[in-house]
Amino acid sequence: MNITASMRDALVDFVYDEARLLDEKHFDAWYELFTDDGLYWIPLSAEQQDGLNHVSLMYEDRLLLKLRIERLKQPRAFSQQPPSRSLHVLQRPHLDGAEPGCYRLRTPMIYTETRGDEQLMFAATVLHEIVEREGKLMMRCKRVNLLNADAALPSIQLFM
């Protein structure tokens, strides 16, 4: 796994920037980070091997992501009265693996989502699969392994 220091820095910056886009509600810009075959996945257990043959908390391709983003933009969306806000607190991303043009990063995080008087907090490890496409870094998969994914969870409105 020989990658340059500048590439490692670019990958770490990508992960931090991706979380910032979500916290600042720049959902359209966040959506554009995904490849055409990109997936956003929150499995029901960290051992889950795929999202097609197992139940997941979320398993969304670009179409489903776009629909959810459009719903969040609607001023009359009941679940967003008052609007939700989020904060991602990340440890430094660790490069877990690399092959030509494809990088896997692992990032422990605490995610907080608040709406009105309610506040939810989750611990998770995020696995990013980042690829290079036409000189640009993009997400092929963002997998969020919740520490308590097997618990009865409340509704998560935004994106972890």
C-alpha positions in Angstrom: 0.0 0.0 0.0 2.3 2.7 -1.3 0.6 6.0 -1.7 2.1 9.5 -1.6 1.7 11.7 1.4 -0.2 14.2 -0.7 -2.7 11.5 -1.8 -3.1 10.4 1.9 -3.8 14.1 2.8 -6.3 14.4 0.0 -8.2 11.3 1.1 -8.3 12.5 4.8 -9.4 16.0 3.6 -12.1 14.3 1.5 -13.6 12.5 4.5 -13.6 15.7 6.6 -15.1 17.8 3.8 -17.8 15.2 3.2 -18.9 15.4 6.9 -18.8 19.2 6.7 -21.1 19.2 3.7 -23.6 17.2 5.6 -23.4 19.4 8.8 -23.9 22.5 6.7 -26.8 20.9 4.8 -25.1 21.1 1.4 -26.9 17.9 0.4 -26.7 18.5 -3.4 -22.9 19.0 -3.2 -22.7 15.9 -1.0 -24.8 13.9 -3.5 -22.3 14.8 -6.3 -19.5 13.1 -4.4 -21.0 9.7 -5.2 -20.1 7.8 -8.3 -23.0 6.8 -10.6 -23.0 3.3 -8.9 -22.5 4.8 -5.4 -24.2 3.5 -2.3 -25.0 4.9 1.1 -25.4 1.9 3.5 -26.1 1.5 7.2 -26.1 -2.3 7.8 -28.1 -3.9 10.7 -24.8 -5.5 11.9 -21.1 -4.8 11.4 -20.7 -8.4 10.2 -23.1 -7.9 7.3 -21.4 -8.8 4.0 -23.9 -7.1 1.6 -27.0 -5.0 1.6 -29.0 -6.9 -1.0 -29.4 -10.2 0.7 -29.7 -8.9 4.3 -31.9 -6.4 6.0 -30.2 -3.0 6.5 -31.2 0.2 8.3 -30.5 2.0 5.0 -29.3 0.8 1.7 -29.6 3.7 -0.8 -28.4 4.1 -4.3 -28.2 7.5 -6.0 -31.9 7.5 -6.9 -33.0 6.9 -3.4 -30.5 9.5 -2.1 -31.8 12.1 -4.5 -35.4 11.4 -3.4 -34.5 11.8 0.3 -32.6 15.0 -0.4 -35.5 16.4 -2.4 -37.8 15.5 0.5 -35.6 17.3 3.0 -35.8 20.5 0.8 -39.6 20.6 1.0 -40.7 23.4 3.3 -43.8 21.4 4.4 -42.0 18.2 5.2 -43.6 17.3 8.5 -40.5 15.5 9.8 -38.5 18.8 9.4 -40.7 21.0 11.5 -38.5 22.3 13.1 -35.6 21.4 10.8 -33.0 18.9 11.9 -29.4 19.8 12.4 -26.4 17.5 12.7 -22.8 17.4 13.8 -20.2 14.8 12.9 -17.2 14.5 15.2 -14.6 12.4 13.5 -11.4 10.8 14.6 -8.6 11.1 11.9 -9.5 8.7 9.0 -7.2 5.7 8.7 -6.3 4.2 5.3 -7.4 0.6 5.5 -6.4 -0.5 2.0 -5.6 0.7 -1.4 -5.3 -0.6 -4.9 -4.8 1.4 -8.1 -7.5 4.1 -8.1 -9.4 2.8 -5.1 -8.9 3.6 -1.4 -10.7 2.3 1.7 -10.7 4.5 4.8 -12.0 3.8 8.3 -13.2 6.6 10.5 -14.6 6.3 14.0 -17.1 9.1 14.7 -19.8 10.4 17.0 -22.9 11.6 15.2 -25.4 14.0 16.8 -28.7 14.9 15.3 -31.0 17.5 16.9 -34.5 18.7 16.1 -36.3 21.0 18.5 -35.9 19.7 22.0 -34.8 16.2 20.9 -31.2 15.2 20.5 -29.9 11.8 19.3 -26.3 10.7 19.6 -24.7 7.7 17.9 -21.3 6.1 17.9 -20.2 4.6 14.6 -17.3 3.6 12.4 -17.6 4.9 8.8 -16.0 2.9 6.0 -15.5 5.0 2.8 -14.6 3.4 -0.5 -13.1 6.3 -2.5 -12.2 6.0 -6.2 -10.5 8.3 -8.6 -12.6 9.3 -11.6 -11.1 11.7 -14.2 -8.7 13.1 -11.7 -11.3 13.6 -9.0 -12.0 11.7 -5.8 -15.5 10.2 -5.4 -17.3 7.9 -3.1 -18.3 4.5 -4.4 -19.7 3.5 -1.0 -20.2 5.0 2.4 -20.9 2.4 5.0 -21.9 3.5 8.5 -21.4 0.7 11.1 -23.5 1.9 14.1 -22.2 0.6 17.4 -25.7 -0.2 18.5 -27.3 -1.0 15.1 -29.1 -4.0 16.6 -31.0 -1.8 19.1 -34.5 -0.3 18.6 -33.5 3.0 17.0 -35.4 6.2 16.6 -35.9 7.7 13.1 -32.7 9.2 11.7 -33.7 12.2 9.5 -30.4 13.3 8.0 -27.3 11.5 6.7 -24.6 10.1 9.0 
